[in-house]
Amino acid sequence: MRTETYTASRLTRGNRLFPTRIVIGPDSVARRKRSWFTLQEEQIHIRNVGNVNVTTGVLWSTIRIESSGGSDPIESTGHWKGQARRIQRAIAERQRAAD
């Protein structure tokens, strides 16, 4: 499977200059957030993903990816509704492929 990258909308708070990216690889899910001089990355192995919650608003959604291993969840705001659903499906597909 190929790596997919989903970028939050620049129209949302916290994403104007450096939008958050969710990167779904064949064996992991990562949240990447750049700033002027740094890159913050949080990563969960696909087998350790316990739950993917999508909270939708009028236009944008918040995605919360929880780990079954006890680490902090990955949370990203400002994704379009359809994009959030694609992220949820992509993670589920990779979990099925990993089993």
Summary of the structure (lengths in Angstrom):
residues: 99
radius of gyration: 12.9
end to end distance: 14.2
largest distance: 39.4
contacts: 284
relative contact order: 0.23
helix: 21%
strand: 45%
